[in-house]
Amino acid sequence: MIRHIVMFKLKDGVSRDDPSAVAAADALTALGPTLDVVRHWETHWCFGSRPVSNEFVLISDFDDEAGLQAYQADPEHRKVAGSLNEYFVLSAADFAYEA
């Protein structure tokens, strides 16, 4: 299995209650269940308030790297990712694990 974790930090000048940022995060939350290659999908707004804290996180699983690549190339994912990039700075980690 491949676990894909993305942490999202709001850009300077964007607040947690910015309707457009919330809509972008909501679009990501709704995306996962629509894609066949996704095995697990969860998103969360984070509660940390330290300077190093992120505001939003995605945790997702795929059978293999091909599944992750298919997800990343999916046109709807590209559209949602573009929207998220307007409001958040992203940091990602991908790793293999045994289920």
N, C-alpha and C positions, 0 to 999 in steps of 0.2 A: 504494500500500500504506500501511497504518497500522501503526506500531509502538507497542505499549503496554508500558511498562516500569513495574513496581511494585517499590519497595524496602521491605523490612519490617525494622523495628527492634523488638527485644523490649522490651516494657514493663518498667518498673522492677519488680524482684522476680520476673521470669520468667527462667529460665535456658535455655540452648541444649539442655539435656538434659531439659527438662520434657516428659513424655510427651504431654501434651495439646497443647502448642505444636508438637511434632514431628508429631503426628497431623494437626493443622490444615494444616501445610505439606505433608504427604504427600497430603492430600485435594486441595490445589490442584495439585500435580504430576500427579495422576491425572485431574483434570478436563479439561484441554485436549484430549487425544486423543478425548474423547467428544463434542466439539462440532463440528458441520459448518462453522461459520463461521471456525474457527481454521485458519490457514495454517501457522503455526510456533509452537511452544510449548517453552519450556525454563525450568527452575527450577534454582536453585543455592543451596546454603548457602555463605555468604561466609566468608573466612578473616581478614578485617581485624579488628584489635583496637583501633584508634584510637577515641576518643570519637565521632567523626563517622561511623564505619563502621556499616553495616547488617548484619543477620545472614542475610537471605534475599532472593532477588530472583526476579522473574518477567519474562521477555522473551517477548513474543508478537506475532504479526503477523496482520492481517486485510486482506481485499481493499479495504475502504473503511470510512468512518465508520458506515455502516449495519450492517456486520458487527460492529464494536466495540460499537455500541449493543445489538445483539441478544445478544451475549455478556454485557454488563453487566446486561441485563434477564432473562437466563436464570434460572429458579428454582433450579437446582442451583448456579449461580455465587453467587446471593444467599445461599444456605445456607452455602457454603464461606466466602464473604466475612464473614459474621456470625461464624463460628467463628474466623477469623483475627483479626478485630477484638478478640477477647477477650484475645489474647496479644501482638499487634504494633501498632505505630503505622505507618501506611502513608504512602508518598509516591509519587505516580504522575506519569508523563509520557507524553503521546500526541503523535505527530508523523507527518506524511506523508513518504514517500520513494519514490523510483523503484526498482523491483526490477531 
